[in-house]
Amino acid sequence: MLLKKKIIPVMLGVFVSMGLVACGSDSSSTVGVGGSVAGVDPTVETTGDTPTGSSVNSAQTIALSYPITNATENLGAGVYRRMASAVVTDNEGNPVPDGTEVFLSVIDSVIAQGTIDTLSGAVLTDTSPTFGDGTTATTLDQAYVVRNEALHFIDPGDHVFLVSNDPFNLAPADSKANANAEGEDKNRIVSSADGSVTANTITVTTNYAVDYPNTNYPADTTEYVVGTSASGVYVLGTNSDGEFVNEGFATTLNGVATFYIVYPANVHTILTGCGISDIDERTLPIGAARVYLVASAGTEATTIDQRFCFSAIGPDVLFSAPSKLSATGGFVSLWVEDSGDEIPMPYVGISAFAVIEEGNFTVTFTDSDDNSSNGSIGLRTNRWGSTSVNVAIVDNSGGAGGKLTIEFQSGEGSVVYDVTVKDTTEP
């Protein structure tokens, strides 16, 4: 159906969820996964190895937040940096002491996942794991993800996360759908011991606090992912003076720790994790390119979230060729770039529609997959940030002609073609 005097675009968008929450550990310094933290004063009230909470109550909650505007900066040389902050409190709503270390880590590639059969001691058992796509069966010792044209199997130091089956908190507030394990068990590291990964088991560096399944977390409840950081993303923390202190942790001032996520920004990495994992062909298997940001302060204040992504710098800019369309239409090439380093934007939505000003026309859009629609169509860029569409304009008025526009929109970017069809009925 053609549109007359009004615009009703069909939007095929990519909904980008950009929340940040986390629980962290790495093989050398993460609290809760073994080892002590260098530089910690043992006389300070602690939870685990990290000073947290008041002298009475330890840190209980980490809530991460980030600015919506001016949140991502272009560092040049194909690198972007996004700002975030962690608010750390005890169970009475008091900020933790200044200088509390919040440990952070991030992964961008899921190697294997599943629902545990058992977790006991330091051993996770799953008799039916899948690849990071969540559907293809594998064994834990044969699971892999392809990054930078190389196979990444499960290795010592990779993370094992117990994750919610409701990662975006869509369940009702009184639902247990987003709970699957004790907070202190959410994050572990794959052990370096011989035989730590077999067909159906993974041994981690630190025992789980409780055995699973149990009364609170029955069978088929506790889900997990095993992942690694394989694209070059990392976390850069700051101290209470706002100075960069180290990769992997930040320190609090008045209960707030500021940190940054640094990631490569190019057509091969941009928008990783931004709601496009199920179609993202840049990482194999498709579905494995998911980002988890993790933060922890002590053994109880722990959180994991998969809403962070490799965001672009807006607004999107839409380009097209050719510069004009004939009275019968034509073939249109479209591509989208961000406003930072002019990075081609993969897998973003473009809406196409016709608006008739005068006359009677049929406008048919046919996309690159030969899908056709009259009046409007939803398009999506490919992995290189481009797509194409054929526009066919038919005058149904017997040559009386008229005026119409062919319009394309992606985010705030738009391209408009004004088309005038001459009246051929008059001498």
Disulfide bonds with the S-S distance in Angstrom:
Cys274-Cys309 2.01
